[in-house]
Amino acid sequence: MSATILDEIERAVVGKRPVLRLILTGLLANGHVLIEDVPGVAKTLIARSMATVTGLGFSRIQFTPDLIPSDLTGSLAPGPNGQLSFAPGPLFSNLVLGDEINRSPSKTQAAALEAMEERQVTVDGVSHPLPHPFFLLATQNPIETEGTYPLPEAQLDRFLLRVSVGYPQPDEERELLRRRVERGQEQPDLATVSSPEAIAALQQAVEAVTAGADVVDYIVSIVEATRASESLEVGASPRGGLALLRAARASAALAGRSFATPNDVKSLAVPVLAHRLVLRTEAWVRGVRETDVIEQCLATVPTPATLNQSDVEAAARNGAAAAGSGATTNEAATAG
């Protein structure tokens, strides 16, 4: 299913499968994704294509300085009989594109915080649950600072992943232009290959993915290494460690595995943890980036050996056999 989704999206988005896979990982992990990149690299196209292909309901919110919280959540409005009733806002959709989220003031940004964390919005003291699944895919422009309001650390921490699309390679850009000439219309017609129910089932399947002690210990070691870094004012929080575990399990599910590996953790450490860190001023002046700190931590923390599928199955069989043997011994001892 996941490969089919990615294949179909790639009919519109050329040469960005690793980025698409990260975004799909965030969706299956029941998290949210922040795309930080320059204009014109298909951020909005990715969101629309993801919604079309997965069959998720889609809404787009253009964040602007004059946007107010009720523009996101909805508000009470008079009905035909004169009584006030709740009119849902654009947050009430499966996949919500928050375009240029850093262009609205903090009060408006905070309106999305409850939706991201609690999957509900509260209006006039009444809580309204959001549709399931609910996925916020937000974008922001890293090069313009005039008229922007940087996301506070508390809200950045709610994004499971931060990704960058980047420019295409020359051959990918040639393919992009060739396809545009051939199809004779601005956007390709994409097929819907999934449904909200299927995505919800995939999210539930991620919960069945196991993570052994080696994976857990590796996550803890990486998180501890960020807290010990001299370049950071604030290292990764416990929420960061939990996010890395969620993403690693979703990545394993996308790969068709029932278990996460240290390599899943290693490949996701930068997009999951980098945006949660706060650099010291002197490190920022030296040009150190959060991604540099994560990469340094990955270089210093030993990566556990990754078991292959047969090793994992053998270990599971041996563990089950040992558990059964222990139960028989205990029963015999009790009977004696």
N, C-alpha and C positions, 0 to 999 in steps of 0.2 A: 504493500500500500504506500509506504513512504517513498519508495523509488518511483512509483507511478506519479505521485504528487510532484516530486522534484522534476521529473522528466517533462511533465506538462507545463510547469512554470517556466522551465528553460526554453520553451517555445517563444516566450516573451522576453525573458531576461537572459541575455547571452553571456556565457563564460563566468557565471558567478555561483556555481553550484556549492562551493564551500560556505559562502555567505548564506545561501538559501537553506543549506542544511543546518546552520547555526540557528536561523530563525525558526525553522521547523522543530529543532530541538527545544527551543524556548516554549513553543506552543504545546508540544507533547509533555513538557515538564510542568505545564500549568503555570508558567511564569509570564513575564512581560519583557519586551526587547526594546532597547533604545538604539536607533541607527544614527550615528554621528558622522556626517560627511558633507562635502560641498554640494551645492545645487547641481542638478542635472545628471546624477549618476543612477537614476531609476529607483530612488527610495519609495516614491509614491506608487510607481508601477509594480514594485515588489509586493506592496501591501494589497493593492487591488487584485493582482494575479493570485496571491495566496488565498484571498477570500473567494474568488471565483472558482478556483480549482478544488478547494476543500468544501465548497458549498456553505461556507459560513456567512451569516448576515454581516453586512459591511456598512460602516458609517465613517465619515471623515470630518474631523474637527480642525479647522484652521485657527491655530492659536494666534491672537493678535492682542495688542496692549489694552484694547477696550473690552475684551471678553470678560464676562463675569461668571461666577460659579454656576448660576442657574442656567446659563447657556449650555453647560455640559450636563448637568444632572436632570434638568427639567424643573417645572414649577407647578404651583397650583393655578388652575385656570377655571373660569366659570363654565359650567356645562349648559346644555339646552334648558334645563329646569332652573338655572340660576345658582345651583349649588357648586361649590368648589370641588374640583377633582384633580388628580395628579396627571399632568401631561409629561410623559417621559422625554428626556433629552437624548442627544446622540450617543451618550454612553451606553444606552440600552441596545446593544448590538453584540454579536459574537466577536467580530474583529473590528476594533476601533483604531483608526489611524489618527494619532495626535500629531498633526503636521506643525513643525517648528514650535515645539512645546515650550521652548525657552523664550518665546516672544510675549508671553503673558505674565502678569505679576504673580507673586508668590501665593496670594489668596486664591487665584484661579487655578494655579498649579496644584494647590492643596486639595481642591475639589476632586481631583482625580486620585488622590492618595487613598481615600476610603474605598473607592472602587477597585483600585489595584490590590489592596490588602484584604479587604473584607468581602469583595464581590457584591457590594451593595452601595446604595446612596441613601442619605437621610435628608428628607425635605420636610420642614415644619415639624420636626420631632418624630416623623414616621419613616421607618427604614423600608426600602424597596429593593428586593433582590434583583441582581442583574442576570441576564440569560447565561446559560451554561452550554458550551464553554464561553469564557470571557477572556479576550486576549487584547492587550493594549500594545500596539506597535507605534512607538513615538519616534519622531525625527528631530534633530536639531543641527543647525549650521555652525561648525566650529570656527569659521573665519570672520564672521560678523559679530561685533560686540555692541554696536550702537543700537539701542532700542531692544536689547535682550535682558533677560533676568535669569542668571545662571540657576540651574536646579540646585536646591539645597541637598546636603549630603543625605538627609533622611529620606528624600524622595528618590535620589539616585540609587540608594540601597534597595529600593523596592523593585528595581529592574533586575531581572535574573541575568541578562546578558547585555553588554554593549558591543556593537559591531560596527565595522566600517566597510562600505561597499568597494570603494576605490575605483580608479579608472580602468577601463578594459585594456587588454593588450592589443597591439595593432591588428593582429589577425582576427581577434574577437570583434574589434570595431568594424573591420571590413565585412565580417559575417553579419553584424548588426545592420549595416547599411544595405547589404545585399538582400536580406530578408525584407527590409522595408520597401525596396523597389518591387520585389516579386509579389508581395501580398496586396498591393494596391490600396491599402487603407492604413490609417495611423496605428491602430492597435490590432494585434492578432485576436482571433476568436478562440478562446481557450475552453476546453471541456471541463465539466465538473465531474471529478472522479471520486469524490468522497462526500461526506455529509456531517453536520454537527454531531449526530449520534455516533458516527464512526470515529470522529476525532475524540469525543468524550470517552469512547471505549479504549482508544489508544492511550489516552491519558491514564485511564485506570490500569491498563496493562503495564505501564511504567512502574506502578506500585508493586508489581510482582517481580521486578528485577532485583536480584540480590546484590549486595555489596559486602565482600569479605573483610576480615580484619586488616588485610594488607591495604585495601582501598581506604578504609576509614583512617588507619594510621597515617597514610600518605597525605590525606586531606588535612589532618590535624597538624602534621609537620609543616606543610606549606603555609597554613594559616599562622602558625606560631612563628615561622620565619619572617612573615610580613610584620608582625608585631615587634620583632627584635631588630628590624632594619633601621639603621641610623638615618636613612633618607626620608623616613616617614614620621609624620606627627601622629597619625592614626593608622593602625593596621587593619586587617580584615576582622570583622566582627563574627560572632557565632552564626549570625544570619548568613554571612558570606560562606562559611563552611557548609551550612545546610544547603545553600544554593548550589555550591559546587557538587555536592552529593546528588541533588536533584537532577542537575544537568548531565552528570556522568551516567546516571541510570537511564535518562532519556536517550542519550547518545548510544548506549548499549542496545536499547530497544530498537533504535533506528537501524543499527547494524545487524539486527536479527538475533541478538544474544540475550540470554536470560540472566546474565551476570555482568556487572561493571568491572572494568580493569583499571589499573593505575594509568594506562595509556589514555583511557577516556578522561581521567582527571587531568592529566598533563596537557592534553589538547585543548581543554576548556578553561584552564586556570586563568589565562589572560582575559578573555571576554567576560568571565564571571566575576573576577576579583578586582581588576584594574580600576574600574570606576568607583570602587568602594574605598579607595585609599586616599589619604590626605598627605601631600608632600610637605616636608619642612621647607621653610622659605629659602634657606641656603641651597637645598637640593634643587628647587625650582629655578633659582638663579643660575645654577651650573648647567641647566638644560636637561636635568634628569626627568624622565617621564614615569608615570605609574606603571606602564607596560615594562619599562626597563627593570623596575624593582621586582616585578613578578618573574620575569625571565631570569634575573639573578637568583631569586629564591629557588626556582626550578633547577638551576645549575648547581646549587649547593645542597639541596635535599636529595638524597639518593632515591632513585626510582625503583620500587620493588619489582621483582621479576614477574612477568605476566604469565599466568597459567593459560594453556590452551584449553579448548573445549573438552577434550578427552580427559585431561588432568582434573578439571573441575567435576566432571561426571564421576570419575573414579573416587575423588575425595568425598563427594556426596554419598556414593554407595558405601564407602568405608565408614563414614560418619553414621549412616543409618544402621549399618551392621553393628557398630560399636554401641549405639544407643539401644538396639534390640537386645544385645548381649547383656548390657548393664541392667536392663529391666528384668531379664530372666534371672540374673543372679540375685537381684533385690527381692524378687518374688520368692525365690527358693529360700533366701535367708529368713524372710518373714514367715514362710510356712514352717521352717525348722524351729 
